[in-house]
Amino acid sequence: MRGCLIPLLCLLAGLAQAQTPAWYLTPFAGYASGLDFDGQDDTPGLHAKATGLWGLALGRQTDDPGSMELLFSQQVSRLSPAQPDRLTLRYLHFAGALNADTWLKPYVSAGAGLTQFQAYQSKLRPSLALAVGIQPHLARQLALRAELRGYGTLIDDDSQFLCDPQQCGLRIQGELLTQLQANLGLTLFF
């Protein structure tokens, strides 16, 4: 009887480990800071207002205490002074995270990917991201996710940007455009 018990325990431990959810999906909503664009010559600068956003993260937990994920977020903002068009910002990033094994499951994350700016025209630029957050489990396969995520989009120095059909009067001075997001979502593990 004792000889059967040890293989049975090993089998049950293997099954329990195999049933541990490894993939996850996180829909989230948040709020993103505004962006400032300098005017060129006699044109006034524009400001993209701070607005809400939505996003989705698809990831996989790793053997180490962490995860890897593909993250998408989108924000639509009005341009001021009043403009006939809106600015849509989309981020698509591949990120890795390190998690602490406590009840709150705090984590730090870093990622790289692309930012798309779309107003009068569309531009893609490379970007980087850093995030800190918590992801406490509400149930075995459900967790709350709250984070602060900062993006840095690489821009050509003094590049013309967001050109309307009549003129190209906006530019970004410098080489990095930054934005901060506060996000809240629910993570489903499967």
C-alpha positions as CSV (number, residue, x, y, z in Angstrom):
1,M,0.0,0.0,0.0
2,R,2.8,2.4,0.9
3,G,4.5,1.8,-2.5
4,C,1.3,2.9,-4.3
5,L,0.8,6.0,-2.1
6,I,4.1,7.8,-3.2
7,P,3.5,7.5,-7.0
8,L,-0.1,8.6,-6.4
9,L,1.0,11.7,-4.5
10,C,3.6,12.5,-7.2
11,L,0.8,12.2,-9.9
12,L,-1.5,14.5,-7.9
13,A,1.2,17.0,-7.4
14,G,2.0,17.0,-11.1
15,L,-1.7,17.5,-12.0
16,A,-2.0,20.3,-9.5
17,Q,1.0,22.0,-11.0
18,A,-0.3,21.5,-14.6
19,Q,-3.6,23.1,-13.6
20,T,-1.9,26.3,-12.4
21,P,-3.0,29.0,-14.8
22,A,-0.2,30.2,-17.0
23,W,-1.9,32.6,-19.5
24,Y,-3.9,35.7,-18.6
25,L,-6.0,38.4,-20.3
26,T,-6.4,41.9,-18.7
27,P,-8.9,44.4,-20.1
28,F,-8.3,47.8,-18.4
29,A,-9.4,51.4,-18.4
30,G,-7.4,54.4,-17.2
31,Y,-6.5,58.0,-17.5
32,A,-3.6,59.5,-19.4
33,S,-1.8,62.8,-19.0
34,G,-1.9,65.4,-21.7
35,L,0.8,66.2,-24.3
36,D,2.2,69.6,-25.4
37,F,3.3,70.4,-28.9
38,D,5.2,73.6,-29.7
39,G,4.1,76.0,-32.5
40,Q,6.4,76.8,-35.4
41,D,7.0,80.4,-36.6
42,D,3.8,82.3,-35.9
43,T,1.5,79.3,-35.2
44,P,0.4,78.7,-31.6
45,G,1.2,75.4,-29.9
46,L,-1.3,72.7,-29.3
47,H,-2.2,70.8,-26.2
48,A,-3.7,67.3,-26.3
49,K,-5.9,67.2,-23.2
50,A,-5.7,64.5,-20.5
51,T,-8.4,61.9,-21.2
52,G,-9.6,58.4,-20.4
53,L,-8.2,55.4,-22.2
54,W,-8.8,51.7,-22.7
55,G,-6.5,48.7,-23.3
56,L,-5.9,45.0,-23.3
57,A,-2.9,42.9,-22.1
58,L,-2.4,39.3,-23.1
59,G,0.4,37.6,-21.2
60,R,2.0,34.5,-19.9
61,Q,3.4,33.8,-16.4
62,T,7.0,32.7,-16.3
63,D,8.7,30.1,-14.1
64,D,10.5,32.9,-12.3
65,P,8.3,35.2,-10.4
66,G,7.2,37.3,-13.3
67,S,5.4,37.5,-16.7
68,M,5.7,38.5,-20.3
69,E,2.9,40.3,-22.1
70,L,1.7,42.1,-25.2
71,L,0.0,45.3,-24.2
72,F,-2.2,47.6,-26.3
73,S,-3.8,50.9,-25.2
74,Q,-5.7,53.7,-27.0
75,Q,-6.5,57.2,-26.0
76,V,-8.5,59.8,-28.0
77,S,-7.9,63.4,-27.0
78,R,-9.2,66.8,-28.2
79,L,-6.6,69.2,-29.3
80,S,-6.7,72.7,-27.9
81,P,-7.0,75.5,-28.9
82,A,-10.1,74.0,-30.6
83,Q,-9.1,72.0,-33.7
84,P,-11.5,70.2,-36.0
85,D,-9.6,66.9,-35.5
86,R,-8.7,64.7,-32.5
87,L,-5.5,63.1,-31.6
88,T,-5.6,59.3,-31.2
89,L,-2.6,57.7,-29.4
90,R,-2.1,54.0,-29.6
91,Y,0.6,52.0,-27.8
92,L,1.6,48.5,-28.7
93,H,4.3,47.1,-26.4
94,F,6.0,43.9,-25.5
95,A,6.8,43.9,-21.8
96,G,8.3,41.8,-19.0
97,A,7.5,42.0,-15.3
98,L,9.0,40.9,-12.0
99,N,6.5,40.1,-9.3
100,A,6.9,39.8,-5.5
101,D,5.3,36.8,-4.0
102,T,3.1,38.6,-1.4
103,W,-0.7,39.0,-1.1
104,L,-0.7,42.3,-3.0
105,K,1.6,40.9,-5.7
106,P,3.5,44.2,-6.4
107,Y,5.4,44.3,-9.7
108,V,7.7,46.3,-11.8
109,S,7.6,46.1,-15.6
110,A,9.6,47.4,-18.6
111,G,8.7,47.2,-22.2
112,A,9.4,48.4,-25.7
113,G,7.2,48.9,-28.8
114,L,5.6,51.4,-31.0
115,T,3.5,54.5,-30.5
116,Q,1.0,55.6,-33.2
117,F,0.0,59.3,-33.4
118,Q,-3.1,59.8,-35.6
119,A,-4.6,63.2,-36.3
120,Y,-4.3,64.8,-39.7
121,Q,-1.9,62.1,-40.6
122,S,-0.5,59.0,-38.9
123,K,3.0,58.6,-37.6
124,L,4.7,55.5,-35.9
125,R,7.5,56.0,-33.5
126,P,9.5,53.6,-31.3
127,S,8.7,53.9,-27.6
128,L,9.7,52.5,-24.2
129,A,7.7,52.0,-21.0
130,L,8.2,51.5,-17.3
131,A,5.4,50.5,-14.9
132,V,4.8,49.8,-11.2
133,G,1.6,48.2,-9.9
134,I,-0.2,45.6,-7.8
135,Q,-2.1,42.5,-8.9
136,P,-3.8,40.9,-5.8
137,H,-5.8,37.8,-6.5
138,L,-9.6,38.0,-5.8
139,A,-10.0,34.3,-6.7
140,R,-7.8,31.5,-8.1
141,Q,-8.3,32.7,-11.7
142,L,-9.2,36.4,-11.1
143,A,-7.0,39.3,-10.0
144,L,-7.3,43.1,-9.7
145,R,-4.6,45.0,-11.6
146,A,-3.8,48.7,-10.7
147,E,-0.7,50.4,-12.1
148,L,1.1,53.5,-13.1
149,R,2.7,53.3,-16.5
150,G,5.1,55.9,-18.0
151,Y,5.8,56.0,-21.8
152,G,8.7,57.7,-23.5
153,T,8.3,58.0,-27.3
154,L,11.4,58.7,-29.3
155,I,10.9,61.6,-31.7
156,D,13.4,63.2,-34.2
157,D,14.7,66.5,-32.8
158,D,12.7,69.5,-34.1
159,S,10.5,67.2,-36.3
160,Q,7.4,68.5,-37.9
161,F,4.4,66.8,-36.5
162,L,0.6,66.6,-36.7
163,C,0.4,68.5,-40.0
164,D,-3.1,69.7,-41.0
165,P,-4.0,70.0,-44.7
166,Q,-3.2,73.8,-44.8
167,Q,0.1,74.0,-43.0
168,C,2.6,72.1,-40.9
169,G,3.0,74.3,-38.0
170,L,3.7,72.0,-35.1
171,R,6.9,70.5,-33.9
172,I,8.3,68.6,-31.0
173,Q,11.5,70.0,-29.6
174,G,13.7,67.4,-28.1
175,E,14.0,63.7,-28.6
176,L,11.6,62.2,-26.1
177,L,7.8,62.8,-25.6
178,T,6.6,61.5,-22.3
179,Q,3.2,60.5,-21.0
180,L,1.9,58.9,-17.8
181,Q,-1.1,56.5,-17.4
182,A,-3.0,55.3,-14.4
183,N,-4.7,52.0,-15.2
184,L,-7.2,49.7,-13.5
185,G,-8.3,46.3,-14.8
186,L,-9.3,42.8,-14.0
187,T,-7.0,39.9,-14.9
188,L,-8.5,36.5,-15.9
189,F,-6.1,33.6,-15.7
190,F,-6.5,30.5,-17.9
